[in-house]
Every structure is written in C-alpha cells, then in structure tokens.
Amino acid sequence: MVVTATTTKGMYRLKVVFHEDYRKVYAADPAAAAGRLDGIVAALRDTFAFVTPRPASDEDLLLVHHPELVERVKRNTLLYKIAALAAGGAIEAAHLAARGEPAFALIRPPGHHAGPASCWGFCWFNNVAVAVEKLRQTGEIQKALIIDIDLHYGDGTAKIFAATPQVMYHHLGGTWELARVFANHADCDLVAVSAGFDAHVDDWGGMLTTQDYHTLGEKIGRFARNTCGGRVFAALEGGYNRDVLGKNVKAFLKGLDAELGS
C-alpha cells in the first residue's frame, strides 16, 4: 500500500494508521457514534506520526471470510466502504510491523467478533485476522501471536484461526496472564494486539486504570522486542467513553513503544 505521512511530529517511532473517513457515521451503534475517534486523534497527533491507508481488497477479505459475508456487507455501500478501509488500515499497520516498525491502526469498525461467515458486536470484517493472514500468505511471517485486551472475548478471531496452529489467539482476563502467554509463545514472528479499551474503570468494564494500559503496552512491547525483533502492531477494538479513550490509547501506545520514546 502507498502510505502518506500526515505529520512528522513525535518522539516515538510507532506509526498511527488513520484515515479521515473513519470519522464517518456508518451505522447506528456505539462503535460508529459521531466523534468517537476525535479524542484519540487529538491525543496522539503531537506524539506519533500518522500514515494513511488504502482499503482492503475483496481478495484480502476473502483470506478469512466467506464470500457470502463479504457480499452481505456490500449491500450497504457506506458500511462496506468504511469496513474495507478499516481492514486496510490493519493491513498497513501489519506491514509496518513486519518491517520492524511498531504501528497502531486507529480504525473503525472494530473486528474481533467477525468470524468466517458471521459478524456481530459492532464488527463486520475481522481487521486483525485479515492483516495477520495477509502477512502469512505473502510470506512475511509464519507464526503470529494475537493478544486481545478488549473487555470482550474475540470469538470471531478464535473461530478464524481455530484450525491454524501457526496463529495463537489469547484473550486476557488480566495483566497477570501475560507471563504465561509469553512463556508459551516465544517463537512467534509477530505480535498483534486487538486493542479494546472498554475494560477501563470509567468505561463498560470498570476494571483497568490508565496506568494499567501503559503497563500492558510496556510488557507486550518488551516481549515483541525480545522475541521477534519488535514486530508488533495493534488495532482499535472497543472503548466507548470519549472522556477517557484518548488518554488510555496514548498510555498504551507509549508503553508499547517505551524503549523508543523519551
């Protein structure tokens, strides 16, 4: 994909993949609510460089989804346009990560509830799954570890890779589980994060603090640097309280790229 830098500000090497069309209201659900991404963009602009993605192709989407699902989403032209662009954003972040540049796909719709033939929970195409499988099919990676920090279990991602031992999916019940996950998957070529922020104390889950998100990012980033050359990317999933969403995402990304920032 062609990538255009929209800013050169920032102390961190991590890139934020974003398109202005992600701001469009494409559905009547909390993930599509007007202004949901505004606070995140404002929080990240002065710290990280932004790059612009292209949409995923149908060929990309069909790497993990049945044709019937893709055709069903296509019936809503705007929805399909934004959902394909979201998958494209995740692909771009994954390509950056494969080159050793950490990246965050600031995208919507989210994706981890979208399975091979079904979708629900505000998700239409599984962005992270499409991106990981794209890298596998192009030979950029062989094995991937997907860590899901969203409040909800990514049933779609789990279904997509259930018969693919080269891709390991783990939904975290808490930060204490990371050590076990890392110990079991130290041979991965890339780490992908389904980055939901709805477990925050001021969001739906009421559990994690902003500092917890920084800690999660820091631990995942350190693991990626120590095991797979820093090949790590994350993609936005849940997170609905706009008053705290920006600072939580920023804390996580600063942790993820902690050794590169100052």
Sequence and secondary structure as in RCSB ss.txt:
>XXXX:A:sequence
MVVTATTTKGMYRLKVVFHEDYRKVYAADPAAAAGRLDGIVAALRDTFAFVTPRPASDEDLLLVHHPELVERVKR
NTLLYKIAALAAGGAIEAAHLAARGEPAFALIRPPGHHAGPASCWGFCWFNNVAVAVEKLRQTGEIQKALIIDID
LHYGDGTAKIFAATPQVMYHHLGGTWELARVFANHADCDLVAVSAGFDAHVDDWGGMLTTQDYHTLGEKIGRFAR
NTCGGRVFAALEGGYNRDVLGKNVKAFLKGLDAELGS
>XXXX:A:secstr
   EES    S   EEE  GGGGS  SSSGGG TTTTHHHHHHHTTTSEEEE     HHHHTTTS HHHHHHHHT
SHHHHHHHHHHHHHHHHHHHHHHTT  EEE  SS  TT  SS   TT SS HHHHHHHHHHHTTS S EEEEE S
SS  HHHHHHTTT TTEEEEE SSGGGHHHHHHH TT SEEEEEE  TTBTTSSS  B HHHHHHHHHHHHHHHH
HHSTT EEEEE     HHHHHHHHHHHHHHHTTTT  
